[in-house]
Amino acid sequence: MHSHRISIWFFIGLSLLVNGILITGAGIWEWISPPVTRVVLFQYHANVWWGALLLVIGVFYCARFAPERHAKDFSFGERILWRPRK
Amino acid sequence: MMPALAMFVTDRLVHLSPVDVVIVAFYFALVIAIGFYLKGQANTSEDFFMAGREMTAWVAGLSFLSANLGALELMGWAAASYQYGILATHWYWIGAVPAMLFLALVMMPFYYISRTHSVPGYLKLRFGEPSRTLSAVSFACMTVLMSGINMYSMALVMKVVLGWDIHFSIWVSSLTVAIYVVLGGLRSAIFNEVLQFILIWAGAALIPILGLVETGGWSNLKAQITHNTSNEYLHMWSTLGSFNNNPMGVHWTGIAFGLGVVLAFGYWTTDFLVVQRVLAAKDLRAAKMAPIIGAGFKMMVPFIVILPGLLGLAVLPVKLTGETAAVASGGHSYNEVLPLMLARYCGPGLLGLGVTALIAGFMSGMAGNVSAFTTVWTYDIYEALIHQDAPDAHYVKVGRWTTVLGVLISVGTAYLVMQFASIMDYVQALFSFFIAPLFGTVVLGMLWKRATNAGGFWGLLAGTLSSVGMWAWVKVDPTALRYVALSPNARDMAENMYRALWSCLLCFVVTIAVSYMTKPRPESELNGLVYGATAIPHESEVPLYQRPVFWAVVVATVFVILNISFW
């Protein structure tokens, strides 16, 4: 990706961040006010820790690939420029 | 008739809370926003159809895998694992990994150095215009059918899980895909596929984790499955000595050769839907690394697809059945196992993410089909046969309209697919029609200098027609199964694998025979197209850990260990 473009990894970080906030929030609310009908293994409060995990990963990716910073290039080697052969 | 009645069922497995609805809505908003953001970067045909050929190995590799993570991967294979047990894992391991590594190390240099824009484009360079036309037309037909299957699957899930009207689901998903592919072209499709890949894992990985917690670990899960069904559901190879000893009714030769060689190599090395993502890589080494990265992740996908199906065998209080029986009895079908597991473990928030993962899977598959269809139609049919030498902007415009047309045809196909009881078997039939013979033609073209234009064309045509012919033969006379699949007890999947094997072998035989009867092309014309006539760049100056062959060996080693572990 060119440095002046927003990296795909930033979009992914944004998605994980927003989802993490929403899921953690819902999990905490459910923990405080347990519903009458509960999912299996409700006692583990999976939405709290899973949401928190997504949130942390989302924060890292948003910070690491923020639009003003250079997107990291994960590939190897030199780029070969050419036009398609019809 | 019965599946059609299911359209009007409004019962639902789960009720989304407001936070779930927000998560699903945010996903739709984000993918459309990405499309609008990338609109300004899709002005030339190179940008629109090939994503500017600037994708890194990781982006191309994840997109390569995500384009395949459609409805079949998530819902269909979870259903297959419930129905057939751990045998379904073959489609992820031997049915993918060796072929992906072969694509990376052997075939990718020719695709990349030949500077083609598509697989039919390679056939044009290697075997001439008739082969390209035949391949392009068959690929276009298969692709829109596949896209329709994706739409139908997604709409089915929305009906079962959320109670949404099936028509509403089809149109909402198709319009969303149309918007972001029309705006940003292949780059938009690839960006969204990588996003969808991450969301699929984020939304689906919790089901096997919690499932293993509930069952008390892998050993207890195996004991419960054995108690509820039989031990045959838990072995990948040891039950394949006879057609009658395993739930799938398949012999090991069908898995090893029909699936592992013909279908897998055909799909992963010549289906332009996936190959297109790798062709968008920024250099040859990235193009070789992308399928290897994809193979590494492919080996892990059974964790989120196969394992939930197996867990369903152990923990679900109801017994799932085929689609027709489920509709007749008011029960649940195999295809509902993943949504049922989702509803079992996921509360508010997680449910929204899980539903988003399903939608993301369906949309990535659909977008992959539509963008590949657009490229093949525009480059290999429209430009080649209808309107040559037009300005670049004209082809971009045609590409955008073709995207809309492809989506509309896919919608029509989705309604056709509703008439078929088994989604998976139908798709496997399509693969054997078009993909298996194509692999024979392409691999001979790349590895055998003596193959001629006439040999390539007649081999491809003979393979395709023979596959359709065998399928029709069994439909008209079911006893023909003993000849096509070597056993009257073979199930649909086994039949598809053997049909693919025979059609590919026929393609080989006809191509070789006709080639020896016709005049070969001069070697100078084969530069960049065939092994032995092409100078392939060496990587001796690159450190070992950066070489594709090193990582291919690592992936292959893990692949062997996994197969032995679940023998």
Chai-1 contact restraints between the chains, C-beta under 6 A:
chainA,res_idxA,chainB,res_idxB,connection_type,confidence,min_distance_angstrom,max_distance_angstrom,comment,restraint_id
A,I8,B,F191,contact,1.0,0.0,6.0,A-B,restraint_1
A,I8,B,V194,contact,1.0,0.0,6.0,A-B,restraint_2
A,F11,B,L195,contact,1.0,0.0,6.0,A-B,restraint_3
A,I12,B,L195,contact,1.0,0.0,6.0,A-B,restraint_4
A,I12,B,I198,contact,1.0,0.0,6.0,A-B,restraint_5
A,S15,B,L30,contact,1.0,0.0,6.0,A-B,restraint_6
A,V18,B,F26,contact,1.0,0.0,6.0,A-B,restraint_7
A,N19,B,I23,contact,1.0,0.0,6.0,A-B,restraint_8
A,N19,B,L353,contact,1.0,0.0,6.0,A-B,restraint_9
A,L22,B,V19,contact,1.0,0.0,6.0,A-B,restraint_10
A,L22,B,I23,contact,1.0,0.0,6.0,A-B,restraint_11
A,L22,B,G349,contact,1.0,0.0,6.0,A-B,restraint_12
A,I23,B,G349,contact,1.0,0.0,6.0,A-B,restraint_13
A,A26,B,V19,contact,1.0,0.0,6.0,A-B,restraint_14
A,A26,B,P348,contact,1.0,0.0,6.0,A-B,restraint_15
A,A26,B,G349,contact,1.0,0.0,6.0,A-B,restraint_16
A,E30,B,G347,contact,1.0,0.0,6.0,A-B,restraint_17
A,V39,B,Y345,contact,1.0,0.0,6.0,A-B,restraint_18
A,V39,B,G347,contact,1.0,0.0,6.0,A-B,restraint_19
A,V40,B,R344,contact,1.0,0.0,6.0,A-B,restraint_20
A,V40,B,Y345,contact,1.0,0.0,6.0,A-B,restraint_21
A,L41,B,L210,contact,1.0,0.0,6.0,A-B,restraint_22
A,L41,B,E214,contact,1.0,0.0,6.0,A-B,restraint_23
A,N47,B,G347,contact,1.0,0.0,6.0,A-B,restraint_24
A,N47,B,G349,contact,1.0,0.0,6.0,A-B,restraint_25
A,N47,B,L350,contact,1.0,0.0,6.0,A-B,restraint_26
A,W50,B,L206,contact,1.0,0.0,6.0,A-B,restraint_27
A,L54,B,A202,contact,1.0,0.0,6.0,A-B,restraint_28
A,D73,B,T56,contact,1.0,0.0,6.0,A-B,restraint_29
A,F74,B,T56,contact,1.0,0.0,6.0,A-B,restraint_30
A,F74,B,W58,contact,1.0,0.0,6.0,A-B,restraint_31
A,S75,B,T56,contact,1.0,0.0,6.0,A-B,restraint_32
A,S75,B,A57,contact,1.0,0.0,6.0,A-B,restraint_33
A,S75,B,A286,contact,1.0,0.0,6.0,A-B,restraint_34
A,F76,B,R285,contact,1.0,0.0,6.0,A-B,restraint_35
A,F76,B,Q546,contact,1.0,0.0,6.0,A-B,restraint_36
A,G77,B,D283,contact,1.0,0.0,6.0,A-B,restraint_37
A,G77,B,R285,contact,1.0,0.0,6.0,A-B,restraint_38
A,R79,B,K282,contact,1.0,0.0,6.0,A-B,restraint_39
A,R79,B,D283,contact,1.0,0.0,6.0,A-B,restraint_40
A,I80,B,D283,contact,1.0,0.0,6.0,A-B,restraint_41
A,W82,B,R115,contact,1.0,0.0,6.0,A-B,restraint_42
A,P84,B,R115,contact,1.0,0.0,6.0,A-B,restraint_43
A,P84,B,H117,contact,1.0,0.0,6.0,A-B,restraint_44
A,R85,B,R115,contact,1.0,0.0,6.0,A-B,restraint_45
